[in-house]
Amino acid sequence: MSSLIPVVLLLLVLVTLLLAGGIGWAVHRYPALSAPVTAAGAAVMLVVACLAIIGAR
């Protein structure tokens, strides 16, 4: 089981970077999306913070 943890963490990091890149492109392409994307980003950061707290246990 211990070898599965780094793979899952790597996949989470890659998906997060892909999501951040997509959001950055969308805001760059359509500036009117900046307010909704900011709210969505705050929600994603909250989920990441909760996962970090759970993972630290």
N, C-alpha and C positions, 0 to 999 in steps of 0.2 A: 504493500500500500504506500510506502514512503516514496517510491519512485513515481507514483501518480501525482503527488502534490506539486512538484515543479512543472510538470506538463500542464496541469490545470492552471497554475499561476501564469505560465507563459501564454496560454491561450487567452486568459482574461486580459493580460496586458495588450496582446495584439488586437483583440476585439475592441478594447477601450481606445487604442490609438486609431484604429480604423473609424470608429464612431466619431472621435474628436476631429479627425481629418474631414470626414463627411460633413459634419456640422460647420466646421470652419469654411469649407468650400461653399456651402449653402448660404452662409451669412455674407461671404464675399460676393457671391453671385447675385443675391437678393437681399439688399440691405434692410428692407422692411421686416425681415424675419429676426432682427437682432433681439427684440424684446421677448418673443416667445421662446427663442433658443436660449436666452439667458435663464428663463424660468425652468426650462427643461434641463439645462446644465446644472442648475442648483439641485434639482431633484436627483440627477445622476450622482452628483457629489455626495448627497445624503446617503444614497444607497451604498456607495463605495466606502463611506465612513463607517456605516453599520457593518459591512462585510469585513472591514479592517479590524473592528472591535471584536467581532465574532472569531476571526482568524487568529487574533492575538491570544485568545484564551487557551 
